[in-house]
Amino acid sequence: MAVSAALGMGAAAALPQFANAQEEQLLVEEVVVTGSRIQKANLVSTSPVTQVDAQEFKFQGNVRVEDLMRNLPQVYSNQNTGTSNGATGTATLNLRNLGDARTLVLVNGRRLPSGSPLQGGIGADINQIPGSLIQRVEVLTGGASATYGSDAVAGVVNFVMVDDFEGIEFDYQFSQYHHDNDNSGLQQIVGDAGFPFPDGSKTDGDMQNWSLIMGGNFDNGRGNVTAYAGYRKVDAVLQSERDYSACALNNPATGCFGSATAPRGTFSDFGVLPATDRGESFDFKVVGNEFVPRDGEVYNYGPLNYYQRPDERYTAGAFGRYQVNEHVEAYTELMFMDNQTLAQIAPSGAFFVTDSLSCGNPFLSQQQFNVLCGDYGLTQDDSQTVYIGRRNVEGGGRQQDLRHTSFRGVFGLRGDINDSWRYDFSGQYSEVSMENTYLNDFGSNKIALALDAVEDEEGNIVCRSGPPCVPWNIFTEGAVTDEMVEYLQLPLFARGTTDQKVFTGFVAGSLGDYGVKLPSANNGVEVVLGAEYRKESLNFDPDEGFRLGLGAGQGGATLPVSGSFDVTEFFIETSIPLIEGAAMAEEVTLDLGYRYSDYSTDQTTDTYGIRGGWAINQDVKLRASFQRAVRAANIRELFQAQGLNLFDMAQDPCGGPTPLRSAEECARTGVTAGQYGNIANSPAGQYNYLQGGNPDVAPEEADTYSMGIVWSPGFVEDLTLSVDWYSIEIEQGIGNLTPEFILNECLDGNTAQCGNVQRGTSGDLWIGSDVNSSGKIVALLDNLAIEKVEGFDIVADYAVTLGDMGTLTASNTMSIVDKWDQQELASAPTEDCKGVWGGVCGFPNPDFRNNLRVTWLTPWSVTASVLWRHMSEVEDLNGNLDLPSNNYFDVAGIWDVMENASIRAGINNVMDKEPPIAGNAAGPSIGGNGNTFPGVYDALGRYMYVGVTVSF
């Protein structure tokens, strides 16, 4: 990639051929780079900063900023366009795989707001950022709370925007995916399960992106306004369009997984009846108008899920500045976005939300009455214990229409007070408005009413409750009418906002002008003194259907959240030149930072940082840092009400006819002797857990270390190599224990966790959606986790002149994860998640990622480039299915047709490499979709694009 490590506080150029000019500029111009507010022009950065330049967007052909960023070895993406089940409609960044909430995202050094009031949407939504206006992206490894405050635990991603554009520039790009469905092994698995699968070549997922930039100077160059507007449209891709996602695959991928909530229904007692001495257990489906043994028949719920969500986005805004006089420059940043996307998953239905059926239901045939009731000695006046799962194939997939409209405004004044002091005072307001409309779900209360059918005096079959209820005939194939579906379907609505207010002011001075400097240095001490006030607000307001958990396909109630907090902070930074111009110490610098934060939640924090840089000479530069970083709880973590949610688990260790655990172990979790061996596993591999916020949760703390070397050998022109080691250790991590961990702890004898395992009537952990009666695991929020990540980032840039054939450049970015340890709580064993996925490790953690871009700047107005992306193998924590190593090759070219027009084209994943298949275990709760992880791998195959840029 066109990526480099920062050599100076102003950063190295992103392409090596510009490095010399950039370094010359650094000698005379002071700049600010991510991680500090101090302006310096020294030779060595004290913090490891990696940057991506604007040209990389052209080479990658990305119309979504998150697609480019996830290709960086340090960056992961949990919320993206490849997320459907559990989508928030946002695009987030996740440094070091430590979580969206621990990655601080900035625009020109100032915060972006929380992306969405939805659960899982707290990370900044980078859909707000206009890709066409990005000058560069700077990624700082490790903590930076002393500079920016809370959340900069894993690091900082700073988008630096163009704010001095002159002229008019129009850009258009068309792109799409292409894949050859030729995996005969997977096609046979899907076909053997009786499901259809795609075959042959498929082209889909069209994307169109328009952008317009207009800018110019005014008043003899004292001011500039740069305005932009953009439009993006993305077409959907269904999982049915790829042979490796045509069904939810078992783990390992030896067969298709499915749901017992099937079109012909599942009518089962789930083992309850033998315990009540009323006869044998039953498990039926409907054929014609009779009940017959289900024999494991399941519904293939995968094909209707979106692999790529359709998306439509509008952006507009302006960046302006004006030099009022020699001491005052006014500036503003205005950003607007309206983004609408649609998430779709399999149809809704009756997901075993009722547990009894009247034996007198007039839709029952005589045979059905006999096998369900008569054989058990029941009459038509009785009711039978029966759980019903029946898919609403007549009504189409569940659709979540998500719309986010955001506005961000920054207004400030900055300038020089005198030759020694400068200032910067700004205020910003950001608001995100969310609309969530959920379509085609069933109302669980309506299901119960519609199944309670009787005959009226005229012999018509009606609901016992009367109109407007319409009785639901699921006892005869093909008998479900549009009228029945229309009654049962329940639209759900939720609205919400996130608001952010930030007021920041600081003064920066050169104390060397007052003689404050060390005798061993030529330059004096630099200092920054400042204060900041920030207020975060969130309001999430679901309708009654959401609040009461009436959506049968929701997994539980969606409860309102409303709250706010504010924080007042004071900070100081100083940079102390220790030695300058000495032998073996051309420059030695010490940077210090401290921030005190006082939260309205009665929490206070002290964060600080120590960074050092040592330029031995022009060739060799060393750097090291220590940062104490913090993350205060966000509003959802503080104020979210208790409610049910779903987590992925391959099977209940105490479930099925042959449980994985002994009767004694299972008894600790509440399994009775009669239930042991008779507990049904969830057909969808999803189980209930009780979640909730905690207003008393304390900020989590992290100690982050880094040490690095930058080598620019004078005997090899245009070669730069940087190696940085980092360590991030988080204590008192804010989160809930993994439900599966709680269950296993209890099974292993940790009785302190057994009270959190609450089994349902039949010993299950998944039937129903009522907080008080459903089987569930209680996993509430607290300060629990300990996480430690260590590794190396290695960046190499090189350029060589090819005579009259132009210039060849190479840029290599490597990330090596040496340690990724996780403890659910201090007393728990340490889980090694390096190079692992699944279980408590969740999202895949490749321990080696490498990107190598080679670019040829030809003398014929053409630039050609090749990118090799490599990810190492990722092992399955459960030992079932390892994800193999992956290599992707991307090619791109840019042709400057004339001075003011260029054409670009490229293909990413040229070889149409399939993603590693993780099967159904790659569930939505750990960022999976379509049997793989779209946030890590290229999920849709070959990506092709062509674009044109015209400027005036």
ZADREN-936668 format. One record per residue (C-alpha): residue in three letters; x, y, z. Coordinates in steps of 0.001 Angstrom, whole numbers, padded with zeros to 6 digits, always signed. Example, Ala and Ser with C-alpha at 12.3 -4.5 7.8 and 13.67 -1.06 7.14 Angstrom:
<pts>
ALA+012300-004500+007800SER+013670-001060+007140
</pts>
This chain:
<pts>
MET+000000+000000+000000ALA+001008+003615-000312VAL+001738+003636+003381SER+004655+004808+005481ALA+005750+005318+009047ALA+006170+008901+010175LEU+009814+009968+010106GLY+009273+013367+011609MET+006473+015088+013396GLY+005244+016051+009956ALA+005349+012425+008766ALA+007172+010947+005876ALA+005749+011142+002425ALA+003449+008301+001551LEU+005438+007490-001575PRO+009229+007258-001334GLN+009932+009340-004427PHE+008791+012427-002539ALA+010716+011720+000673ASN+013675+013987+000030ALA+011557+017021-000751GLN+009392+016378+002264GLU+012359+016102+004613GLU+013786+019352+003250GLN+010457+021010+003965LEU+010489+019705+007523LEU+013653+021635+008218VAL+011917+024955+007700GLU+008232+024367+008406GLU+006713+023370+011717VAL+003792+020995+011559VAL+001508+019009+013841VAL+000989+015276+013492THR-001457+012920+015199GLY-000605+012355+018849SER+000430+015860+019882ARG-000615+019502+019666ILE+002964+020766+019674GLN+004354+022126+016427LYS+007822+020840+015673ALA+010168+020358+012785ASN+012484+017828+014348LEU+014012+014801+012758VAL+012291+012056+014690SER+008745+011392+015779THR+008384+010135+019333SER+005224+008185+018425PRO+004786+005530+015720VAL+002415+006982+013135THR+001504+005165+009930GLN-000150+007098+007154VAL-002116+006398+003981ASP-002193+008999+001239ALA-004993+009999-001117GLN-003456+008149-004046GLU-004067+004828-002281PHE-007806+005465-002587LYS-007325+005741-006347PHE-005263+002549-006484GLN-007716+000548-004390GLY-010786+001903-006159ASN-012706+001998-002910VAL-015923+003991-002757ARG-016273+003082+000925VAL-013615+004409+003257GLU-013889+001360+005516ASP-012911-000944+002635LEU-009598+000841+002241MET-008924+001088+005966ARG-009606-002590+006699ASN-006788-003469+004303LEU-004305-001866+006702PRO-002738-004664+008775GLN-003516-002827+012037VAL-007191-002258+011244TYR-010246-004500+011569SER-013862-003772+010720ASN-016801-005169+012694GLN-019586-002982+011322ASN-019425-002728+007541THR-021550-003233+004466GLY-020982-006990+004727THR-022910-007091+008025SER-026611-007944+007797ASN-027863-009726+010917GLY-026949-007293+013684ALA-026170-004404+011339THR-026263-000876+012705GLY-026038+000718+009263THR-022684+002282+010159ALA-019066+001658+009202THR-016587+001506+012072LEU-012860+001033+012623ASN-011305-001327+015141LEU-007578-001000+015796ARG-005727-004118+016974ASN-009068-005946+017194LEU-009613-004343+020597GLY-013038-002969+019710ASP-014669+000004+018016ALA-015162+001851+021303ARG-011406+001747+021982THR-010494+003358+018662LEU-010703+007146+018603VAL-011560+008571+015173LEU-010704+012187+014369VAL-011161+014586+011486ASN-008391+017174+011402GLY-007543+016274+014990ARG-011131+016644+016311ARG-013580+013931+017354LEU-016265+012316+015288PRO-019478+011626+017238SER-020875+008223+018158GLY-022144+006693+014956SER-025583+005474+016031PRO-027817+005189+019109LEU-028387+001531+018196GLN-026687-001151+020244GLY-023315-001844+018667GLY-023264+001535+016924ILE-021281+003534+019459GLY-018130+003613+017291ALA-017646+006592+014993ASP-019341+006143+011608ILE-016775+006850+008910ASN-019559+006988+006322GLN-019566+010656+007355ILE-016132+011194+005799PRO-015992+012238+002116GLY-013341+010005+000575SER-012682+012427-002278LEU-011498+015108+000150ILE-009101+012983+002208GLN-005539+014261+002003ARG-004083+011509+004155VAL-005003+009187+007022GLU-002719+008920+010044VAL-002892+005870+012304LEU-001281+006172+015738THR-000564+002951+017595GLY-001409+002753+021279GLY-002861+005159+023793ALA-003205+008893+023278SER-005577+009875+026088ALA-003232+012558+027411THR-003673+014388+024103TYR-007249+013564+023113GLY-008976+012259+026232SER-011065+009111+026597ASP-011321+006279+024044ALA-007815+006439+022534VAL-006864+003068+024051ALA-006024+000964+020992GLY-004982+004068+019100VAL-006133+006968+016968VAL-007200+007224+013338ASN-007009+010820+012110PHE-008463+011803+008729VAL-006678+014918+007476MET-008844+016701+004913VAL-007982+019003+002020ASP-008864+022562+003066ASP-007044+024652+000461PHE-008499+023408-002829GLU-008637+025728-005835GLY-010756+024991-008878ILE-013430+022421-009684GLU-012986+018657-009692PHE-015538+016066-010744ASP-015024+012359-010137TYR-017114+009355-011128GLN-016469+005674-010524PHE-018323+002499-011383SER-017409-000785-009733GLN-018812-004272-009292TYR-017966-007783-008129HIS-017382-010864-010219HIS-017128-014439-009003ASP-016945-017866-010593ASN-019092-020261-008580ASP-017000-023348-009200ASN-016496-024898-005761SER-017736-028371-006591GLY-017166-029674-003069LEU-019383-027072-001417GLN-021922-027305-004231GLN-022246-031022-003546ILE-022745-030371+000181VAL-025518-027882-000550GLY-027072-030116-003202ASP-026979-033185-000965ALA-028928-031183+001637GLY-031634-030625-000990PHE-030955-026909-001368PRO-030351-024962-004591PHE-026953-023395-005262PRO-025542-020992-007875ASP-023262-022272-010593GLY-021093-020489-013138SER-020030-016871-013420LYS-021830-014128-011506THR-021416-010344-011763ASP-023246-008215-009198GLY-022963-005688-006370ASP-022792-002639-008647MET-021543+000562-007029GLN-021648+004078-008417ASN-019952+007041-006796TRP-020073+010705-007819SER-018178+013516-006135LEU-017750+017229-006795ILE-015187+019507-005153MET-015157+023266-005609GLY-012784+025654-003920GLY-010921+028863-004196ASN-009003+031588-002445PHE-010478+035037-001875ASP-009469+038454-000547ASN-005983+038226-002031GLY-005373+034788-000617ARG-006330+035605+002955GLY-009107+033023+002854ASN-010176+029798+001213VAL-013414+027851+000991THR-013374+024228-000119ALA-016824+022727-000652TYR-017804+019194-001582ALA-020834+017127-002523GLY-021116+013417-003124TYR-023540+010636-003971ARG-023056+006881-003633LYS-025351+004016-004595VAL-024591+000376-003781ASP-026636-002585-004998ALA-027396-005611-002832VAL-025803-009044-003060LEU-027682-012012-001590GLN-025931-014979-000033SER-027776-017137-002550GLU-025437-015701-005232ARG-022308-017461-003907ASP-021915-021234-003685TYR-019992-020957-000397SER-022902-019117+001248ALA-025838-020912-000375CYS-026529-022498+003001ALA-025312-022040+006547LEU-022574-024655+006691ASN-021892-026880+009649ASN-018622-026542+011494PRO-016613-028202+010085ALA-018198-027656+006678THR-019449-031171+006118GLY-023115-030398+005742CYS-025719-027695+005754PHE-027005-026232+008971GLY-030599-025076+009175SER-033433-023884+011336ALA-036234-026015+012713THR-038466-023013+012096ALA-039265-024376+008655PRO-042019-023811+006047ARG-043697-027130+006919GLY-043283-026366+010582THR-041862-028031+013628PHE-044390-029186+016219SER-042440-030557+019168ASP-042614-030933+022926PHE-038770-030785+023157GLY-038710-033620+025621VAL-041250-032251+028082LEU-043861-034993+027770PRO-041872-037959+029085ALA-041233-035952+032243THR-044988-035565+032730ASP-045836-039233+032070ARG-048247-038396+029270GLY-046645-040462+026578GLU-043724-040400+024199SER-042026-037244+023048PHE-042952-036046+019553ASP-041385-033949+016799PHE-043690-033455+013787LYS-043897-031548+010518VAL-046866-031090+008161VAL-047217-033054+004943GLY-050494-032371+003212ASN-052821-032132+006221GLU-051106-034708+008393PHE-048407-034716+011059VAL-045453-036933+010214PRO-042059-037290+011931ARG-039879-034313+011073ASP-036784-036477+010682GLY-034475-033495+011110GLU-035920-031411+008269VAL-034667-027816+008541TYR-035029-024522+006719ASN-032099-023059+004771TYR-032109-019550+006207GLY-028918-018349+004475PRO-029867-017438+000882LEU-032099-014445+001684ASN-029500-012788+003896TYR-027638-009878+002350TYR-023942-010437+001717GLN-023682-006794+000727ARG-026359-004401+001938PRO-027859-001948-000546ASP-026864+001552+000360GLU-027539+005124-000756ARG-025547+008026+000651TYR-025491+011795+000156THR-022713+013968+001549ALA-022054+017687+001449GLY-019989+020180+003363ALA-017351+022857+003357PHE-014035+023692+004979GLY-013216+027360+005264ARG-010611+029667+006773TYR-010029+033412+006733GLN-007094+035461+008014VAL-008820+038314+009841ASN-005514+039954+010742GLU-001998+038906+011651HIS-003214+037515+014981VAL-006575+035963+014121GLU-007586+033278+011636ALA-011196+032097+011694TYR-011953+028581+010479THR-014903+026264+010104GLU-015688+022681+009160LEU-019213+021785+008071MET-020095+018156+007270PHE-023472+016651+006352MET-024381+013051+005541ASP-027581+011205+004829ASN-027121+007458+004519GLN-029846+004855+004071THR-029230+001129+003948LEU-031302-002024+004135ALA-030354-005124+006115GLN-032186-008329+005236ILE-032205-011709+006909ALA-034390-014813+006594PRO-038179-014544+007007SER-039772-014296+010408GLY-042273-016760+011781ALA-043291-018507+014956PHE-039997-019092+016737PHE-041394-021376+019459VAL-042925-018382+021244THR-045957-020410+022355ASP-045941-023596+024412SER-049490-024968+024078LEU-052150-025596+021454SER-055847-026246+021842CYS-056723-029769+020813GLY-059984-028333+019513ASN-058320-026166+016886PRO-060637-026621+013867PHE-057711-026526+011413LEU-056444-029837+012811SER-057278-032849+010684GLN-058493-036005+012417GLN-055061-037578+012000GLN-053375-034529+013465PHE-055743-034524+016436ASN-055086-038186+017067VAL-051270-038079+017053LEU-051071-034795+018926CYS-053850-035147+021470GLY-055933-038298+021212ASP-053007-040664+021639TYR-052254-038849+024901GLY-055788-039232+026233LEU-056696-035615+025567THR-060054-034363+024255GLN-060930-031319+022175ASP-061519-029415+025385ASP-057899-029911+026415SER-054627-028293+025366GLN-051402-030063+024482THR-047883-028940+025374VAL-046358-028151+022004TYR-043777-025669+020814ILE-044394-024483+017264GLY-041767-023249+014840ARG-043077-022186+011455ARG-041351-019958+008867ASN-043168-017078+007182VAL-041984-017942+003690GLU-045109-016285+002315GLY-044144-012850+003674GLY-040510-012488+002574GLY-037331-011715+004471ARG-037132-009550+007547GLN-035874-006132+006523GLN-034313-003457+008677ASP-034430-000061+007003LEU-031675+001993+008635ARG-031206+005689+007990HIS-028622+007938+009604THR-028501+011679+009046SER-025555+013468+010593PHE-024332+017024+010908ARG-020998+018174+012276GLY-020004+021797+012629VAL-016717+023206+013901PHE-016080+026905+014436GLY-012840+028281+015782LEU-010251+030999+016026ARG-006515+030466+015979GLY-003419+032497+015451ASP-000217+033905+016867ILE-000369+036002+020003ASN+003230+037073+019419ASP+006416+035471+018154SER+006444+033064+021107TRP+002823+032132+021695ARG-000077+030877+019604TYR-003610+029838+020455ASP-006496+027735+019150PHE-010057+027955+020498SER-012870+025957+018928GLY-016358+024692+019513GLN-018005+021833+017712TYR-021461+020347+017648SER-022326+017012+016101GLU-025640+015241+015842VAL-026635+011904+014364SER-030318+011186+013801MET-031310+007542+013324GLU-034475+006002+011880ASN-034920+002248+012222THR-037923+000670+010536TYR-038211-003094+010854LEU-040458-004818+008303ASN-041958-008282+007803ASP-041542-009480+011377PHE-044352-011362+013111GLY-045973-010219+016327SER-045526-012910+018974ASN-048794-011864+020658LYS-050569-012096+017318ILE-049201-015599+016767ALA-050747-016790+020006LEU-054094-015248+019097ALA-054055-016561+015512LEU-053277-020111+016664ASP-056184-020055+019109ALA-058828-020750+016462VAL-062468-021829+017009GLU-065622-022262+014953ASP-068291-019592+015300GLU-072044-020275+015279GLU-072087-020283+011473GLY-069246-022782+011201ASN-066623-020263+010174ILE-063163-020645+011584VAL-062272-017499+013515CYS-059984-016381+016315ARG-061318-016938+019785SER-060359-013308+020512GLY-062426-012015+017596PRO-061568-009417+014928PRO-059229-008025+013759CYS-057457-011315+014436VAL-057225-013692+011463PRO-056719-017397+012297TRP-053483-018909+010984ASN-053749-022234+009200ILE-050318-023817+009311PHE-051719-027337+009569THR-052306-027803+005830GLU-049652-027166+003211GLY-050406-024121+001030ALA-053235-022887+003257VAL-051606-019652+004472THR-053272-016654+002802ASP-052150-013060+002282GLU-054804-011992+004772MET-053270-014214+007453VAL-049780-012867+006794GLU-050967-009265+006752TYR-052512-009670+010180LEU-049510-011442+011701GLN-046856-009069+010418LEU-045872-006352+012837PRO-043857-003333+011683LEU-041487-002051+014338PHE-040101+001455+014638ALA-037296+003057+016585ARG-035861+006538+016459GLY-032885+008022+018201THR-030088+010558+018261THR-026563+010973+019476ASP-025299+014472+020281GLN-021826+015703+021000LYS-020635+019123+022124VAL-016934+019863+022456PHE-015281+023126+023451THR-011479+023132+023320GLY-008969+025860+023929PHE-005226+025861+024303VAL-002214+028113+024097ALA+001174+026923+022924GLY+004433+028656+023581SER+008132+028491+022850LEU+009763+028956+026231GLY+013119+029021+024567ASP+012395+032652+023724TYR+012578+033289+027465GLY+015780+031355+027891VAL+014138+028140+029087LYS+016324+025517+027473LEU+019019+023056+028355PRO+022663+023998+027791SER+023059+020909+025629ALA+020318+021981+023215ASN+019922+024775+020705ASN+016139+024979+020941GLY+014048+025708+023997VAL+011175+023974+025692GLU+007789+023929+023911VAL+004615+023820+025968VAL+000854+023519+025453LEU-001690+024422+028136GLY-005353+023768+027510ALA-008815+022839+028693GLU-011704+020951+027137TYR-015376+020452+027897ARG-017285+017639+026242LYS-020877+016510+026578GLU-022218+013286+025071SER-025942+012555+024843LEU-027852+009579+023498ASN-031542+008941+023122PHE-032946+005713+021739ASP-036731+005487+021575PRO-038215+002200+020295ASP-041941+001800+019807GLU-044195-000383+021966GLY-043637-003443+019803PHE-039884-003228+020325ARG-040185-002397+024031LEU-042508-005292+024807GLY-040520-007764+022712LEU-043511-008380+020443GLY-041331-009019+017399ALA-041164-012791+017153GLY-037867-012629+015263GLN-036136-010144+017568GLY-034799-012478+020236GLY-036146-010312+023035ALA-037316-006848+023965THR-035501-003786+022616LEU-035542-001290+025442PRO-035153+002500+025382VAL-031927+004162+026429SER-031593+007801+027334GLY-028805+009582+029115SER-025904+011946+028957PHE-022672+012760+030682ASP-020180+015571+030486VAL-016508+015843+031296THR-014280+018803+032099GLU-010602+018321+031340PHE-007318+020146+031711PHE-004213+019137+029840ILE-000582+020038+029414GLU+002025+018944+026894THR+005675+019809+026767SER+008521+018966+024457ILE+012034+019271+025847PRO+015052+019151+023527LEU+017684+017385+025624ILE+020633+017251+023246GLU+021146+018737+019807GLY+024092+018719+017442ALA+026269+016323+019439ALA+028170+013291+018265MET+025883+010249+018253ALA+023082+012537+019407GLU+022115+014888+016646GLU+018803+015308+018421VAL+017383+013875+021656THR+013876+014964+022624LEU+011605+014208+025579ASP+007843+014768+025259LEU+005540+014752+028289GLY+001768+014981+028546TYR-000844+014947+031287ARG-004644+015271+031348TYR-007032+015446+034280SER-010678+014545+033595ASP-013675+015074+035847TYR-016833+013229+034734SER-020385+014029+035761THR-020709+010321+036651ASP-018541+010937+039742GLN-015490+009455+038070THR-012122+011177+037681THR-009126+010034+035689ASP-005470+010959+035340THR-003808+010133+032064TYR-000251+010819+031124GLY+002355+010031+028538ILE+006137+009998+028251ARG+007720+009859+024810GLY+011335+010088+023767GLY+013115+010450+020453TRP+016806+010037+019729ALA+018211+010898+016311ILE+021675+009369+016421ASN+022303+010946+013038GLN+020461+011582+009812ASP+020359+007821+009161VAL+019257+006268+012456LYS+016479+007489+014723LEU+015094+005788+017832ARG+011812+006387+019654ALA+009990+005057+022693SER+006840+005928+024599PHE+004669+005055+027554GLN+001026+006123+027742ARG-001567+005638+030446ALA-004825+005644+028500VAL-008417+005423+029700ARG-011858+004791+028317ALA-014848+005982+030289ALA-018092+004066+029894ASN-020322+005274+027083ILE-023996+006034+027544ARG-025260+002585+026599GLU-022788+000983+028985LEU-023993+003294+031739PHE-027744+003379+031225GLN-028909+000442+029087ALA-031848-001382+030666GLN-031739-005138+031216GLY-033088-007224+028346LEU-032543-010411+026354ASN-030118-010722+023476LEU-028704-013646+021498PHE-025245-015192+021451ASP-023788-017864+019189MET-022892-021295+020560ALA-022448-024446+018501GLN-024483-026431+021029ASP-025477-026534+024671PRO-022889-028784+026405CYS-025836-030323+028252GLY-028084-030521+025201GLY-028931-033281+022767PRO-029368-037017+023340THR-025634-037416+024103PRO-024542-034322+026060LEU-020897-033247+025996ARG-020867-032933+029794SER-021751-035408+032515ALA-025028-035432+034414GLU-023197-034247+037547GLU-021659-031291+035733CYS-024929-030366+034044ALA-026776-030541+037351ARG-024723-027527+038474THR-026383-025524+035698GLY-029896-026564+036724VAL-030409-029692+034602THR-032607-032300+036317ALA-032128-036025+036009GLY-035205-036262+033802GLN-034000-033476+031515TYR-030500-034852+031029GLY-030246-036265+027510ASN-033608-034734+026528ILE-032732-031024+026149ALA-033089-029726+022615ASN-030249-027682+021151SER-031145-024442+019432PRO-031734-025215+015747ALA-030191-021835+014821GLY-027194-022127+017141GLN-028336-019014+019039TYR-029035-018835+022763ASN-030442-016220+025143TYR-028474-014043+027492LEU-029536-011187+029735GLN-027620-007957+029162GLY-027744-004567+030815GLY-025821-001404+031698ASN-024181-000345+034937PRO-024165+003318+036050ASP-021393+002557+038554VAL-018938+001092+036068ALA-015500+002704+036329PRO-013289+003789+033409GLU-011055+001086+032054GLU-007322+001722+032064ALA-004596+000752+029649ASP-000812+000922+029793THR+000646+001192+026330TYR+004326+000993+025450SER+006169+001378+022173MET+009791+001278+021054GLY+011008+001748+017530ILE+013793+002539+015121VAL+013744+004417+011819TRP+016615+003734+009453SER+017259+005858+006357PRO+020718+004757+005184GLY+022610+007466+003376PHE+024336+004914+001174VAL+020990+003700-000230GLU+019017+006559-001678ASP+015254+006627-001066LEU+015185+003672+001337THR+013451+003978+004700LEU+012816+001196+007185SER+010939+001505+010477VAL+010401-001183+013117ASP+008118-000503+016077TRP+007240-002780+018999TYR+004039-002043+020885SER+002316-003378+023983ILE-001237-002567+025076GLU-002506-003932+028380ILE-006079-003180+029429GLU-007285-003647+032991GLN-010796-003312+034385GLY-012069-003720+030847ILE-015691-002671+030494GLY-017792-005525+029218ASN-019885-008522+030066LEU-018566-012007+030576THR-019030-014141+027491PRO-022226-016169+028134GLU-020530-019350+026969PHE-017681-018651+029410ILE-020170-018309+032289LEU-021763-021614+031341ASN-018434-023434+031103GLU-017207-021946+034390CYS-020256-023335+036135LEU-019834-026718+034472ASP-016190-026762+035588GLY-017148-026183+039214ASN-017012-022400+039660THR-020257-022249+041612ALA-020068-018441+041780GLN-021186-018389+038136CYS-023915-021022+038424GLY-026508-018530+039594ASN-026135-016798+036230VAL-027277-019922+034351GLN-031067-019946+034392ARG-032563-022818+032427GLY-036073-022812+031018THR-038934-025206+031630SER-037436-027990+029536GLY-033864-027286+030660ASP-033182-025178+027576LEU-031293-021891+027202TRP-033036-020612+024089ILE-036813-021131+023971GLY-038908-017977+024301SER-038151-014281+024543ASP-039587-013281+027925VAL-037014-012057+030458ASN-038802-013703+033356SER-039567-017107+031879SER-037050-017860+029132GLY-033985-019994+029532LYS-030981-017663+029578ILE-027558-016800+030897VAL-027175-013604+032906ALA-024183-011571+031652LEU-024432-007988+032881LEU-021850-005269+032368ASP-018972-004656+034801ASN-015236-003928+035053LEU-013976-007421+034385ALA-011711-008050+031440ILE-007936-008078+031201GLU-006521-007938+027674LYS-002945-007696+026494VAL-001745-007257+022921GLU+001878-007094+021841GLY+003451-007044+018440PHE+005569-005359+015805ASP+004784-002977+012961ILE+007402-002933+010210VAL+007256-000471+007329ALA+009725-000294+004436ASP+009723+002235+001575TYR+012065+002187-001398ALA+012304+003927-004736VAL+014641+003317-007653THR+015035+005260-010877LEU+014803+003206-014066GLY+016524+005734-016281ASP+014272+006828-019108MET+011752+004149-018056GLY+010534+006131-015050THR+010615+005246-011351LEU+009738+002093-009450THR+008590+002398-005845ALA+007893-000268-003259SER+006097+000143+000059ASN+005684-002749+002476THR+003627-002686+005678MET+003841-005652+008043SER+002031-006374+011285ILE+003161-009180+013590VAL+001047-010041+016635ASP+003302-011590+019270LYS+000698-011787+022058TRP-003079-011403+022260ASP-004123-012616+025703GLN-007592-012315+027129GLN-008959-012991+030589GLU-012685-012794+031111LEU-011937-011728+034692ALA-008874-011654+036930SER-009506-015105+038440ALA-010083-016746+035060PRO-007416-018533+033034THR-005669-016589+030297GLU-006852-017439+026800ASP-004271-017085+024033CYS-006179-015451+021156LYS-003152-014799+018938GLY-003906-016283+015546VAL-007193-017675+016858TRP-010916-017202+016275GLY-014117-018378+017945GLY-015296-018793+021528VAL-014090-016048+023861CYS-011630-014941+021144GLY-014471-014121+018738PHE-013416-012238+015592PRO-010353-013709+013790ASN-006951-012495+015006PRO-004362-013242+012283ASP-000930-013059+013894PHE+000751-011979+010654ARG-000524-009553+008029ASN+001520-007996+005261ASN+000838-005610+002392LEU+003351-004951-000371ARG+002614-002366-003050VAL+004907-001927-006052THR+004222+001085-008276TRP+005720+002010-011634LEU+005657+005701-012546THR+006162+005459-016285PRO+007304+008331-018528TRP+004096+007931-020581SER+001628+009591-018158VAL+000628+006159-016846THR+001075+004861-013317ALA+000709+001109-012790SER+000583-000602-009432VAL+000340-004086-007901LEU-000608-004838-004291TRP-000023-008163-002534ARG-002077-008679+000633HIS-001272-011592+002921MET-002990-012884+006060SER-001754-015835+008065GLU-003732-018891+009098VAL-006189-018449+011973GLU-006845-021436+014226ASP-010239-022348+015637LEU-010236-022027+019429ASN-012543-025041+019580GLY-010243-027078+017360ASN-012821-027694+014643LEU-012114-025510+011650ASP-008936-023493+011063LEU-009054-020638+008566PRO-006220-021015+006024SER-003770-018284+005136ASN-004863-015939+002396ASN-003109-014111-000429TYR-004814-011443-002512PHE-003372-009662-005533ASP-004689-006297-006717VAL-003726-004433-009903ALA-004451-000825-010771GLY-003543+001801-013326ILE-003994+005549-013664TRP-003662+007300-017036ASP-003353+011072-017136VAL-005140+011529-020424MET-004474+015251-020342GLU-003402+017820-017808ASN-006847+018084-016250ALA-008274+014603-016823SER-007335+011093-015754ILE-008798+007611-016056ARG-008214+004833-013570ALA-009088+001167-013583GLY-008244-001818-011482ILE-009079-005277-010234ASN-008781-006271-006591ASN-008503-009955-005747VAL-007506-010686-009319MET-007456-014443-008754ASP-011051-014422-007421LYS-009901-015989-004169GLU-012735-017382-002061PRO-012837-016324+001590PRO-011941-018915+004229ILE-015080-020787+005236ALA-015817-020763+008951GLY-019304-022196+008654ASN-022258-021385+010849ALA-019902-020741+013781ALA-019069-017396+012120GLY-022183-015934+013674PRO-023302-012310+013773SER-022342-011897+017432ILE-018652-012115+016459GLY-018864-010208+013171GLY-019485-013144+010861ASN-021842-013354+007883GLY-022326-015867+005091ASN-020030-018510+006640THR-017054-016126+006772PHE-015906-012749+008109PRO-016429-009925+005580GLY-014616-007503+007910VAL-011386-009481+007450TYR-011579-011267+004104ASP-012725-010422+000588ALA-016118-012074+000822LEU-017556-011490-002651GLY-014727-012392-004996ARG-013107-010251-007669TYR-013689-006469-007425MET-013455-004438-010663TYR-013659-000687-011114VAL-013179+002132-013589GLY-013222+005838-012784VAL-012590+009248-014280THR-011461+012532-012744VAL-011825+015874-014492SER-010632+019160-013023PHE-011027+022762-014143
</pts>
